[in-house]
């Protein structure tokens, strides 16, 4: 079955950096695009970044463009989210996701807290 497992979250000071990882299993990872979402308490889930199956195309929400970078390593079934210049408003649970055959799959999420 499809499994997505995120890691790398934690507590960071404003202006700091973190790199999140999401390792996939149960399907042919290199055939599908990947996405990172985030959800803060009391807010709707927000699409943060997407990357194509081969990694040649990516796009970002306005709120993170020029600060976050999505990448993938198909050889190890992993997608990354490099987050720089973090702000308190980036505090959220971050989830990776993929859509296969019309079904969207989610990881369990990893918490990122930006606070001084």
N, CA, C and O of each residue as an XYZ file, in Angstrom:
464
protein
N       0.831     -1.182      0.000
C       0.000      0.000      0.000
C       0.880      1.251      0.000
O       2.041      1.217      0.406
N       0.302      2.338     -0.459
C       1.044      3.594     -0.527
C       1.317      4.100      0.893
O       0.409      4.189      1.720
N       2.563      4.425      1.153
C       2.937      5.017      2.441
C       3.848      6.212      2.188
O       4.755      6.160      1.358
N       3.588      7.281      2.917
C       4.401      8.488      2.869
C       4.794      8.827      4.304
O       3.931      8.954      5.172
N       6.076      8.971      4.550
C       6.560      9.221      5.903
C       7.443     10.466      5.904
O       8.516     10.485      5.302
N       6.965     11.512      6.598
C       7.701     12.764      6.696
C       8.639     12.757      7.900
O       8.413     12.048      8.881
N       9.683     13.552      7.805
C      10.602     13.754      8.919
C      11.290     15.099      8.746
O      11.234     15.711      7.680
N      11.939     15.546      9.814
C      12.754     16.753      9.728
C      12.167     17.987     10.373
O      12.821     19.029     10.412
N      10.947     17.897     10.880
C      10.362     19.056     11.526
C      11.021     19.345     12.859
O      11.841     18.568     13.349
N      10.649     20.474     13.437
C      11.205     20.840     14.739
C      10.969     22.294     15.053
O      10.184     22.976     14.395
N      11.674     22.761     16.087
C      11.590     24.151     16.533
C      12.778     24.921     15.964
O      13.921     24.476     16.075
N      12.512     26.062     15.362
C      13.580     26.864     14.770
C      13.293     28.339     15.043
O      12.134     28.747     15.127
N      14.355     29.134     15.180
C      14.193     30.570     15.392
C      13.830     31.260     14.088
O      14.166     30.769     13.010
N      13.149     32.390     14.177
C      12.882     33.170     12.950
C      14.176     33.467     12.200
O      15.195     33.822     12.792
N      14.105     33.312     10.885
C      15.282     33.486     10.049
C      16.073     32.218      9.834
O      16.984     32.193      9.007
N      15.750     31.177     10.550
C      16.457     29.921     10.444
C      16.003     29.069      9.270
O      15.164     29.478      8.467
N      16.581     27.868      9.191
C      16.306     26.948      8.091
C      16.004     25.554      8.606
O      16.462     25.158      9.678
N      15.241     24.829      7.839
C      14.955     23.416      8.083
C      14.808     22.726      6.740
O      14.423     23.347      5.749
N      15.115     21.442      6.714
C      14.848     20.621      5.536
C      13.959     19.454      5.941
O      14.315     18.654      6.806
N      12.813     19.372      5.309
C      11.895     18.265      5.526
C      12.136     17.188      4.473
O      12.520     17.476      3.340
N      11.903     15.947      4.875
C      11.999     14.817      3.958
C      10.701     14.029      3.994
O      10.003     13.998      5.007
N      10.393     13.401      2.887
C       9.235     12.512      2.802
C       9.654     11.315      1.972
O       9.983     11.445      0.793
N       9.640     10.153      2.595
C      10.023      8.922      1.904
C       8.774      8.115      1.581
O       7.926      7.872      2.440
N       8.683      7.710      0.334
C       7.506      7.017     -0.175
C       7.788      5.534     -0.385
O       8.927      5.131     -0.623
N       6.738      4.734     -0.293
C       6.830      3.311     -0.579
C       5.480      2.813     -1.049
O       4.457      3.466     -0.842
N       5.485      1.654     -1.682
C       4.239      1.027     -2.087
C       3.770      1.362     -3.485
O       2.716      0.892     -3.915
N       4.543      2.174     -4.208
C       4.199      2.506     -5.585
C       5.473      2.949     -6.302
O       6.528      3.093     -5.683
N       5.362      3.161     -7.608
C       6.521      3.592     -8.395
C       6.674      5.099     -8.258
O       6.039      5.873     -8.974
N       7.519      5.493     -7.337
C       7.671      6.893     -6.940
C       7.977      7.797     -8.132
O       7.438      8.899     -8.229
N       8.824      7.344     -9.021
C       9.295      8.197    -10.118
C       8.228      8.489    -11.161
O       8.455      9.295    -12.063
N       7.073      7.851    -11.057
C       6.005      8.070    -12.031
C       5.044      9.188    -11.656
O       4.185      9.553    -12.459
N       5.172      9.741    -10.446
C       4.150     10.659     -9.946
C       4.749     11.923     -9.358
O       5.809     11.918     -8.733
N       4.015     13.009     -9.591
C       4.381     14.254     -8.944
C       4.160     14.176     -7.440
O       3.429     13.319     -6.944
N       4.808     15.090     -6.730
C       4.694     15.144     -5.281
C       4.390     16.575     -4.854
O       4.739     17.540     -5.534
N       3.737     16.677     -3.719
C       3.366     17.987     -3.192
C       3.656     18.059     -1.700
O       3.636     17.053     -0.991
N       3.925     19.272     -1.246
C       3.969     19.571      0.187
C       2.825     20.518      0.506
O       2.625     21.521     -0.179
N       2.084     20.195      1.538
C       1.030     21.034      2.073
C       1.403     21.407      3.511
O       2.299     20.816      4.114
N       0.698     22.390      4.030
C       0.819     22.690      5.447
C      -0.532     23.110      6.000
O      -1.397     23.611      5.281
N      -0.688     22.890      7.307
C      -1.928     23.280      7.968
C      -1.613     23.796      9.355
O      -1.038     23.093     10.186
N      -2.001     25.034      9.588
C      -1.842     25.641     10.902
C      -3.157     25.504     11.661
O      -4.217     25.385     11.046
N      -3.099     25.521     12.982
C      -4.334     25.389     13.776
C      -5.358     26.445     13.384
O      -5.046     27.634     13.317
N      -6.579     26.000     13.128
C      -7.651     26.922     12.802
C      -7.642     27.443     11.381
O      -8.466     28.283     11.019
N      -6.707     26.946     10.562
C      -6.618     27.418      9.177
C      -6.807     26.262      8.220
O      -6.661     25.096      8.589
N      -7.137     26.608      6.972
C      -7.296     25.582      5.954
C      -5.930     25.046      5.510
O      -4.907     25.722      5.618
N      -5.952     23.831      5.017
C      -4.727     23.239      4.490
C      -4.301     24.021      3.239
O      -5.121     24.338      2.378
N      -3.020     24.317      3.165
C      -2.479     25.150      2.100
C      -1.459     24.369      1.283
O      -0.569     23.722      1.836
N      -1.596     24.435     -0.045
C      -0.596     23.841     -0.924
C       0.632     24.749     -0.944
O       0.532     25.935     -1.259
N       1.779     24.189     -0.609
C       3.004     24.985     -0.472
C       3.886     24.862     -1.711
O       4.362     25.862     -2.247
N       4.100     23.621     -2.160
C       5.014     23.408     -3.286
C       4.670     22.100     -3.979
O       4.152     21.165     -3.368
N       4.971     22.062     -5.270
C       4.758     20.865     -6.064
C       5.971     20.621     -6.937
O       6.687     21.551     -7.308
N       6.192     19.343     -7.262
C       7.284     18.992     -8.153
C       6.808     17.872     -9.076
O       6.082     16.971     -8.655
N       7.222     17.942    -10.325
C       6.817     16.936    -11.299
C       7.531     15.608    -11.050
O       8.465     15.528    -10.252
N       7.077     14.581    -11.745
C       7.617     13.239    -11.494
C       9.116     13.159    -11.734
O       9.834     12.486    -10.993
N       9.586     13.841    -12.763
C      11.007     13.810    -13.071
C      11.810     14.895    -12.390
O      13.036     14.931    -12.495
N      11.120     15.779    -11.693
C      11.794     16.837    -10.960
C      12.167     18.055    -11.777
O      12.865     18.942    -11.285
N      11.710     18.112    -13.021
C      12.125     19.227    -13.870
C      11.244     20.453    -13.717
O      11.643     21.558    -14.086
N      10.046     20.265    -13.174
C       9.136     21.398    -13.004
C       8.706     21.495    -11.550
O       8.416     20.488    -10.904
N       8.670     22.721    -11.048
C       8.173     22.926     -9.695
C       7.404     24.242     -9.643
O       7.553     25.100    -10.514
N       6.591     24.383     -8.620
C       5.898     25.646     -8.400
C       5.590     25.790     -6.919
O       5.577     24.822     -6.159
N       5.340     27.050     -6.538
C       5.249     27.399     -5.124
C       4.086     28.350     -4.879
O       3.655     29.075     -5.776
N       3.599     28.333     -3.668
C       2.615     29.332     -3.279
C       3.321     30.683     -3.128
O       4.530     30.741     -2.903
N       2.573     31.731     -3.253
C       3.155     33.068     -3.127
C       3.795     33.275     -1.762
O       4.769     34.017     -1.634
N       3.253     32.624     -0.749
C       3.722     32.853      0.610
C       5.110     32.278      0.876
O       5.760     32.669      1.846
N       5.578     31.349      0.025
C       6.880     30.719      0.285
C       7.860     30.873     -0.870
O       9.034     30.529     -0.741
N       7.381     31.390     -1.997
C       8.263     31.506     -3.162
C       9.485     32.322     -2.793
O       9.382     33.322     -2.083
N      10.618     31.905     -3.266
C      11.928     32.530     -3.035
C      12.510     32.213     -1.664
O      13.632     32.619     -1.360
N      11.752     31.484     -0.826
C      12.284     31.054      0.477
C      12.369     29.544      0.593
O      13.277     29.019      1.238
N      11.421     28.833     -0.032
C      11.375     27.377      0.042
C      11.785     26.789     -1.306
O      11.615     27.411     -2.354
N      12.333     25.566     -1.251
C      12.717     24.872     -2.478
C      12.362     23.396     -2.357
O      12.746     22.733     -1.395
N      11.628     22.890     -3.336
C      11.257     21.478     -3.360
C      12.176     20.746     -4.314
O      12.531     21.263     -5.373
N      12.559     19.536     -3.930
C      13.403     18.697     -4.785
C      13.060     17.241     -4.511
O      12.337     16.921     -3.567
N      13.593     16.367     -5.355
C      13.333     14.946     -5.158
C      14.520     14.122     -5.592
O      15.303     14.524     -6.452
N      14.637     12.953     -4.974
C      15.667     11.983     -5.339
C      14.952     10.683     -5.634
O      14.644      9.913     -4.724
N      14.690     10.439     -6.902
C      13.900      9.256     -7.264
C      14.625      7.952     -6.932
O      13.983      6.921     -6.729
N      15.938      7.989     -6.877
C      16.684      6.766     -6.563
C      16.411      6.264     -5.142
O      16.562      5.078     -4.850
N      16.005      7.193     -4.262
C      15.731      6.800     -2.869
C      14.294      7.125     -2.470
O      13.968      7.171     -1.284
N      13.430      7.351     -3.476
C      11.993      7.543     -3.232
C      11.704      8.640     -2.218
O      10.855      8.475     -1.342
N      12.405      9.749     -2.336
C      12.285     10.797     -1.330
C      12.107     12.169     -1.977
O      12.761     12.502     -2.965
N      11.211     12.948     -1.395
C      11.029     14.348     -1.775
C      11.410     15.208     -0.583
O      11.181     14.839      0.569
N      12.001     16.370     -0.882
C      12.503     17.260      0.148
C      11.838     18.628      0.054
O      11.351     19.034     -1.002
N      11.830     19.326      1.184
C      11.423     20.724      1.190
C      12.450     21.494      2.010
O      12.492     21.392      3.236
N      13.272     22.263      1.312
C      14.253     23.115      1.968
C      13.584     24.435      2.288
O      13.088     25.120      1.393
N      13.571     24.796      3.570
C      12.885     25.999      4.014
C      13.895     26.960      4.621
O      14.548     26.638      5.614
N      14.022     28.129      4.030
C      14.946     29.159      4.497
C      14.175     30.400      4.940
O      12.999     30.568      4.618
N      14.850     31.248      5.673
C      14.264     32.519      6.134
C      12.895     32.286      6.768
O      11.921     32.966      6.444
N      12.840     31.336      7.655
C      11.557     30.948      8.247
C      10.981     32.068      9.105
O      11.704     32.820      9.760
N       9.668     32.150      9.077
C       8.915     33.176      9.794
C       7.943     32.509     10.758
O       7.578     31.350     10.558
N       7.520     33.212     11.789
C       6.527     32.618     12.705
C       5.271     32.139     11.979
O       4.661     31.151     12.386
N       4.887     32.821     10.925
C       3.677     32.416     10.197
C       3.881     31.145      9.373
O       2.923     30.634      8.793
N       5.102     30.626      9.309
C       5.342     29.333      8.672
C       5.053     28.170      9.620
O       5.085     27.011      9.205
N       4.775     28.467     10.878
C       4.454     27.428     11.860
C       3.216     26.668     11.423
O       2.159     27.258     11.196
N       3.355     25.340     11.306
C       2.263     24.496     10.827
C       2.715     23.046     10.853
O       3.892     22.745     11.052
N       1.763     22.165     10.648
C       2.089     20.786     10.353
C       2.282     20.682      8.837
O       1.446     21.144      8.060
N       3.383     20.078      8.437
C       3.702     19.939      7.018
C       3.471     18.493      6.594
O       3.923     17.554      7.250
N       2.759     18.338      5.485
C       2.401     17.010      5.000
C       2.821     16.857      3.544
O       2.665     17.781      2.747
N       3.348     15.703      3.204
C       3.597     15.419      1.794
C       2.420     14.609      1.253
O       1.690     13.951      1.994
N       2.271     14.686     -0.058
C       1.091     14.087     -0.671
C       1.374     13.744     -2.118
O       2.212     14.365     -2.772
N       0.650     12.732     -2.609
C       0.667     12.403     -4.014
C      -0.728     11.934     -4.416
O      -1.521     11.497     -3.581
N      -1.006     12.036     -5.712
C      -2.291     11.589     -6.235
C      -2.044     10.475     -7.249
O      -1.299     10.646     -8.214
N      -2.674      9.354     -7.014
C      -2.500      8.184     -7.876
C      -3.881      7.661     -8.259
O      -4.668      7.274     -7.395
N      -4.167      7.651     -9.554
C      -5.443      7.125    -10.020
C      -6.641      7.824     -9.413
O      -7.675      7.197     -9.181
N      -6.514      9.113     -9.154
C      -7.623      9.880     -8.606
C      -7.733      9.834     -7.095
O      -8.608     10.483     -6.521
N      -6.884      9.100     -6.457
C      -6.873      9.030     -4.988
C      -5.686      9.810     -4.462
O      -4.552      9.616     -4.901
N      -5.959     10.696     -3.515
C      -4.877     11.469     -2.906
C      -4.425     10.774     -1.623
O      -5.235     10.396     -0.777
N      -3.134     10.621     -1.509
C      -2.526      9.991     -0.346
C      -1.738     11.022      0.453
O      -1.156     11.954     -0.102
N      -1.734     10.831      1.780
C      -1.096     11.784      2.689
C      -0.156     11.066      3.642
O      -0.381      9.917      4.020
N       0.894     11.764      4.019
C       1.699     11.301      5.126
C       1.056     11.705      6.440
O      -0.023     12.297      6.464
N       1.740     11.374      7.545
C       1.182     11.674      8.863
C       1.500     13.097      9.293
O       0.893     13.609     10.233
N       2.437     13.738      8.622
C       2.783     15.121      8.913
C       3.975     15.243      9.859
O       4.274     14.339     10.639
N       4.638     16.383      9.762
C       5.725     16.719     10.683
C       5.555     18.177     11.090
O       5.302     19.039     10.248
N       5.695     18.445     12.381
C       5.422     19.776     12.915
C       6.633     20.687     12.760
O       7.757     20.314     13.095
N       6.384     21.877     12.252
C       7.406     22.922     12.176
C       6.918     24.100     13.019
O       5.829     24.629     12.795
N       7.730     24.497     13.978
C       7.398     25.634     14.828
C       8.511     26.673     14.718
O       9.680     26.379     14.967
N       8.129     27.884     14.344
C       9.088     28.982     14.193
C       8.806     29.984     15.307
O       7.774     30.655     15.311
N       9.733     30.073     16.243
C       9.503     30.913     17.414
C      10.834     31.310     18.039
O      11.807     30.557     18.001
N      10.854     32.492     18.607
C      12.049     32.930     19.321
C      11.952     32.564     20.795
O      12.869     32.852     21.564
